[in-house]
Amino acid sequence: MAAATPLPVAELIARHQDTLDRAVAAAGSRDYWSPYPEFPKAYGESAAADGKAAFDALLEREFELPGHPDGGEPVTGEASPYGIEMGIAYPHAEPDALLAALEAARPAWAKAGPAARAAVCLEILARINARSHEFAQAVMHTTGQAYGMAFQAGGPHAQDRGVEAVAYAYAEQTRLPRSAQWTKPQGKRDPLVMTKEFTAVPRGTALLIGCNTFPTWNGYPGLFASLATGNGVLVKPHPRAVLPLALTVRIAREVLAEAGFDPNLVCLAAEHEGSAIAQVLAVRPEVKLIDYTGSTGFGDWLENNARQAQVYTEKAGVNTVVVDSTDDYRGMLNNLAFSVSLYSGQMCTTPQNLLIPRTGIRTEDGERSYEQVVTDLAAAVDGLLGDDARAAAILGAVVNPGVLQRSAAAAGGELGELALAPRVVASPEFPGATIRTPALVKADADKPDDLSRFLTECFGPIAFAVAVESTAAAVELLHRTTVEHGAMTAGAYTTDPEVETALIDACLDAGVSLSLNLTGGVYVNQTAAFSDLHGTGANPAANSAYCDAAFVANRFRTVEIRK
């Protein structure tokens, strides 16, 4: 492979200064802003075909990472939920070799300073953005997301979160002046004079533990927050979703090398299925930062056992929507139908429990009983997903056997009476894809058996229409669910100011962000970088948020030198 063309850091800083300044400003204003277009056609007429060709060229061969620690049998076994063979072999290295390479690479990066590190990170993201269609294919065929969603969520929206993390990291590292003159008057005596220097010092090696469903969207905040604050990053992808993060590592290493840094600042820890390398790496003394998205069980284990590290987790939760009243009944139904259907409910933000007073709700056209609301919602989901081609584009594919088992259990009535049974969807493009529509299950909050089922996270295409005694009872149950089980999102529909106040108070106290009266093109599942916070860190579902100052500030410490 030909040597990379050197890329002076000063040139990178100049190239990306405007993006950095605008990102910092956007994080302060919270208005809409993105450096990257979210529409596939914006990347050129041939971009989609070029991205598909680039993806195809990765299949059935070794994945090259020049200069990367290596040793042992390559890692294989990644399979597409759409039924195509991937056959990619990733380099494998033992923890000792990976951590030694990262430790050797860190000192020069730590000395580079916040501006240089931010510029290098933004160059990495710009190159990733230019290959968004290739990344969309990689995300689609490892997560089961439909192509449109894989392009947006796995591409520009994930990249936005990366830029956001860089902006916060830069702002926090430069909050203190680089140096200051300190003068203390001493009355008739000469004043005391000192020069004080403040340097942001990185914590050490960071470990990123990737997830199966959103490897880039959930991975980029931690990856770029750690890298921008001067830490090397060891990327440990989910065994079923290696490619998107492996591509990220390759591009990061290329940019680092061109900018004169050791590419081993970013390494890949691909693991053989069942090897549990994350548990081994997580407790290594070299690892000082851990970012994790996944199950509550392993997230709790990390928080309790990786004592030497600052651990950031996003775990499981039970997301709730309270339905009290609406002045746009059809808009509400359509919004909820799309929310529970998008990516087959395989999002940490998908609403699971819809709390509806058994006495019914008020609408612009009069009262609707619980039964009517449930029937109408089932019809809205059915209408949305009635055409297989359209359904496949919304649902994507089932990501793992556990989701399929839960869908089958719902279909068999094991979770309760069905208001809407799931059905098999055939993909015209991918006959081997496993696709299921959502199940809508009726439940009663006053029945202990029902309560035990819907207060457990049922990850996948399953929603519970829960009858509650009253709106007040619904608000109380929302609060209880969030405090006891955690939630990434909460939603509600009401035209009553007093109910709105009660909902806001409950969500503030429970520590979950609330979306009110969504009836248009914004959904409770979705959050926008630079404006919305993803999670709060204030309930059991997550101990951090994408992205705020707390997410980046503890990835470095400030050391003072006085002269």
N, C-alpha and C positions, 0 to 999 in steps of 0.2 A: 504494500500500500504506500502511495506517495506521501511524503511528509506534508503536513498541513501548513498552509500559509500563515505566518505569524500575524496575530491580530493585536496591535497595541492596546493596552487597557485604556489609555487616554482617548483613543478613537472610539472605543466602546462606550465610555462615559458620555462623550459628546453625542454619539448616535442615539442613546436611549434616555438622555436627560429629560427631554420633553415628556416622554411616556411616564417616567418616574414622577415628575412634577404633577402631571395630570392625575396620576393614580393616587398620590397623596392628597390632592385637592378633592378628588371624588370621594375618598374615604371620609373626608371631613364634611362634605356637603350632603352625602347620602343620596344624591340624585343619580339618574341613570347615566352610566358611562361605560364604554368598553373599548379597548384598543383593537379588538378583533371582530370582524363581521361574523354574524352567526348564520348567515344564509349560504348554503353550499355553492350556489352559482357565483358568489362574489369572488371565488378563488380561481375563476377562469373556466372557459368552456371545456377544456380537456382535463381539468383537475380531478374530477370524479374518476374518469377512466385511468388517469395516471396513478391515482391513489390505489385503485384496484389492482393495477399491474404491479405496483410496488409491493402491495400486500402479497399477491400471488408469488412474487419472486422470493418471499421469505419462507414459503412453505416447503416442507420435505427437505430441509437442509440444516446445517449448523448455523446458529446465530453468532455472528462474529463480534467480538469485543476486543479489539487489538490492545495488547498490554495488560489485559485484565488478569488477576490471579486465576489460576486454573489448576486442575488436578482431579483425577477420578473420572468416573463415568458421567457423560453429559446427561442433563436432566431432560426427560421427554414425558409425554403422556397428556399434554394439553389437547383438549378436544373442543370442537365448536358445538354449542347448543343447537346450531342449525344443521348439524349432521355432516359437515364436511371434514375431511381428514386434514390435520394441520402438520403433524410430523416434524415440528421444529425441535432442535436439540440445543439446549442452552448450556453455556459453560458452568462447571461446578467447581467450587473450591471449599476447603474446610474453613471453619471459623477462624482458626489461628492465622491462616494466610490472608483472609479478607481483612481482619482487624489490624494485622501488622501493616498491610498496605495503606489502609486508611490513616493509621496513626503517623506513618511516615509522611503522608501527603499534607497533613494539617497545618504545620507551622507557617509555611509561606502564605497559605490562604488566610490564616488568622491575622497576619501582618498586612494584608492587602488593604484593609480598611473598608468601611461601609459603602462608599461610593463605587469603588471598583467591584466589590462583590455584587452589589445591586445591578451594575451594568452587565456583568457576566451572566447573572441569572436571567435578565431580560433578553439577552441575546439567545440564550438557550430556549426561552419561551417563544421568541420570534421564529426561530427555526422549527420548533415543534408546530407552531401555528401554520407555517407554510406547507406543512405536510398533514394538515388536518384530515384530508380525505383518507390518507393511509392510516392514520390513527383511528378514524371512524371504522374502517374495516377491522382493525385489530380489536377495538372495543366491542364491536358487534359480535365478532366470532369468539370472544372469550366470555362475554357477559350475557349474551342473549338479547341485548337491547336491539330494537329495530334500527335500521340504518339512520333514519332522520334523527332519532334521539341520540344514537351513538355519535353522530357528527356534532351535534350541539353540546350535549352534556359531556361527552368524552373529549371534545375538541375545544372550541372557543370558550365555552362556559367553564371548563376545567382550567384552561389557560388563564382566564380572568381571575380565578381563585389563586392561581400561582402569582400573578402580578400583584394582586391584593396583598398577599403575604409578604412579598418583597417590599411593597410600599410601607406596610406597617413595621417591618423589620428595620428599614432605613430610618423611618421617623423616630423609632424608639432608640436606636443606636446614636442618633445625632441630637437627641433631646438636650443632652448636656453639651456645653462647649468643649471643643478639643483641648483648649487650654484657657486658663484664666489668670489674671493678675489679682492677687489678694493683698489688700493694704489695710492694716488696722492701726488707727491713730493711737498714739501713746502720750497724749498731752504735750508736755514740753520736750519729751524725748523723741528721738527719731521714730517714725512709724515702723511697725513690723511689715515687711514686704516678702511675699512669696509668689512663686510661679507654681500653678497647680495644673497638672495634665490629667485628663480623664480618657481612658482607653477601654473600649468595648472588647472584652475577652471572651471568646466562645467557650462553651461548656465542655465540648469534647465530641466524640463520635455519636451520631444520631442513627437510630434504627427506625426505618419506616416499614411497618407491617401492612401490606396492601390487602384490599378486600376483593371479593369475587365480582361484585355487582358494579362498582364505580371505581375502578383502579386509578384512573387519572383524577377524576373530580374529587374523590376523597383523599387521594395521595398527594396531589400537588401542594395543598396548603402546608402540610408538615415538611415536605421535601424542600420547598423553596424558603420557608421560614427558617429552617435549620441551616441551609446552605448560605442564605443571605446574611445570617448572623455569625458566619465564620466556621461552622461545623462541617466536617465531612459526613456523608450520608451513605449508610448501607441499606439498600433497597431490597426488602424481602417480599416478593410478590406472592399473592395467593397462587397455589399450584395450578388452579384452573384458569387463571388470568395473568399469565406471565408477560405476554407479548407487549401490551401497551406500556408497561413500566420498563421492560427491557429496551424498547425503542427510546424511551425517555432517557435511560441511563446511557445508551450509545450516543445520543445527541449531546447530552451534558458532558460526556467525556471528550467528545470532539471539540467542543467550544472551550473547555478548560485547557486542553492541550494547546490550542491555537493562541489562547491568551497567556500562555507561559506558565500555567499551573499544572501540577501533577494530576493526570486524569483519574487517578485512584482516589481522589476526593469523593467520587461517586462510584460505588461498586454494586454489583448485583449478587444477591444471595438466593439463587434459584435452588429449590429443594426438591428432592425426590418425594413422591407422595408418601405421607405417613412418617417422614423423618423428624418432625417436630423441631426443626432447627430454630424456630422463633423462640422457643422456651430456652434453648441453650444460649442463644445470642443475648436474650433479654437480660440475663443476670451476669453477663460478663462485665468486669470492672471498667473496661474501656468504654462501654456504652453509657452515655450520660443523658441521652434524650431518646424517648420512644414515642412514636405516633402509631396509633392502632385504630382500625375500624373493623368491627366484627361482632362476634357473639358476646353476650354479657359474661358468660362463664370465663372465657379467656381474658377478657378485659379486666374482670375482677382479679384474676390470677396475677396479671401484670401489675395492677395497682398494689397488690399485697406482697408481691415477691421481688419485683425489680426495684429494690429500695435505693440502689445507687443511682437511679435515673429519675429525671423528671418525666412523668408519663402523661401523655395526652390520649384520652380514649373517647371514641364514639361507639356506644354499645346499642343494645336493643331497647325499644320502648313500645308503649301502647298508645297510639295517637287517637285522639278523640275529637269528634265534631258534635256540638250541641245544636239541635234544630228546634228553635222556639217559634219563630215567625219570619215571614219574608214578604217583601213587596214585589218580588220577581220569582214566582214559583217555578216557572219553566227554566229560567236562568239558573236557579239554585240546583234543580234536578240535573241539568246538563253539566254543570260544573262538578257536582259530586260524582256523576257517572264517569266523567273523564278522569277525575282524581283517583277513583278506586280501580280504574282500568289501566292507567298508564304504566307501561313496563310490567304488566301483570302483578301490580302491587308489590314489586320487589324493590321498593325504595324505603329507606329508613324514615321517610317523611309521609308515606302513604297513610291516609286515615283508615283506621280499622273499625272503631266503634262509633256508630252514629246514634246518638242518644235522642230519642223522640218521645215526648210526653204521650202516654197512652190515651189521654183525652184529646190529642190532636194538636194541630198548629194553626195559626192564623196566616192567611195569604191575602193577596190583593183581590181575590175572587171569593173570599169567605173561608170558612173552616174546612180543614182536611183532617180526617181521622188518622190515627197511627196506621191502620190497615191501608188507607188510601195512599198515604205518603210512601209506604213501602212498596205497594203495587206500582205506583207511578215511577219510583226510582228504578225498580226492576225493569220497567218498560223503557226507561231512558237508557239504561245500560244495554238492553237488548237492541234498541234502535241504533245506538252508537256502534255496536259491534256486529250488526246483522250481516254485513258483507264480509266475507273471509279476507279479501285483500286489504280492506280498510282495517279490519280487526288485527291482522298480522302487523300492520304498520304502527298500530297503537300499542299492542300487547307485547311485541317481541316474543322471545322464546323463554321457556322455563329454564332457570339457571342451574338447578341441581335436583337430585332425586328427592331431597327432603321437601321441597316446594311441591313437587308432583304428588308426593304421598299425602300432604295436607289437602291438596285440591281433591284427591280421590276420597279422602275421609269426609270432606264436606259434601261431595257428590253422593256419598252413601248414607247421608243423614247422621253421621256420627257427631257432628258439631251442633246439630239442632235442625229445626224445621226450615226447609229451603223456601225462600221467596223467589229465588232465581238460581237454577242449577247451572253449574259450569258445563261448557261443551267444548268438544275438540274443534280446533280451527286448523284447516289445511292451508299451508303457505304455498301460493302458486310458484314462488321462486325457489323455496327450499323444502322439498317434500320430506326431508328427514327431520325437520324442526318439530319440537314438542311445544305446542301452544294450547293454552286453556283460557277460557273467559272467566271472569270473576264469579264466585259464588256469593250470593247475598243470603245470609242466615238470619232468621228471626230469633230474638232472645228476649228474656224478661229479667230486668235487674233485680226483681224480688225473688227469683228462683236461684238457690245456691248452686245447683249444677250448671245453670247457664252462666252465672257469675264467674265460676271457676274457669269456664272455657274462654270467655271474651276478655277476662283480665290477664290472660296469657298472650304474648305476642304470637300471632299466626302469620308468620312472614309468607307473603305470596298473595295470590288472587282470591282473598277471602275478606269479606266485610260483614260486620254484625249490625243489624238494625235492632237496637235495644230499646224496648219499651220501658219508660221510667214513669214514676208517679207524677212528676211535675217538672217544670223547668228548673225550679229551685233544687230538686233532687238531681237533675242532670248536671247542674253546675257543681254541686257537692261531689258527684261521682267523677266528674272531670278532674276536680282537685285531688281527690283521693287516688285516682288512677295514676296521675302524674307524680305525686309524692311517693307512692309506694312502688310503682313499676317504671317510672320514667316516661318521657315523651319527647320526641324531636319537634313535633308540631301540635297545635290545637287549632280548631276552627269553630265558628259559630255563626248562626243566622238568627238575627232578631231585629225587630223594629221598635223594641221597647227600650227607652233610655235607661231605665232602672235595671233591666236584665243585662244590658250592655255593661253597666258599671259593675254589676256583680261578677260578670264573666272576667272583666279586666282585673278586678281585685283578686279573683281566684287564681288567674294565670300568673299575676305578679307574685303572689304568695307561693305558688307551686314552682315557679321558675321555668315557665314554658312560654314561648312566643305564640301570639294569638293572631289569626287571620279572621276578620269579620266580614260577612256578607259578600263573599266572592261569587259573582255571577257571570263574569266575563272571561277574558283571556288570561287571567292570572289564577293559579291553582295553589292550594295549600301545600302541595308537594314541592313546589318550586321556590328557590331563593336566588336572588340576584347578587352577584359579587359587588363590592363597593357600597352596597346599600343595605341588603338584608343580612342579618346574622344567622348562620346555620347552627342551630343548637344554642344553648345558653351556658352550659356547664353548671347549672343550678338545680338539676334534678338527676336521678340515677341513670338516665339514658346517655349522658356524656359529662365529662368533667372539664370540657373546654368548648370554645365556639370558634367557627370559621367566620370571620377572622376579626379579632380585636387585639388590643395592646397586650392583654394577658396571654394571648396565644404565642406571642413572639418574645416578650420582654424577659422571660426566664430562660431563654436559650443562650443568653450571654450574661456576663456580670461586668460591672464597671470597676476597673482598678485605677486607683489614683496614685500619681507620683508627685510629691511635693519637693520643691527646690527652694 
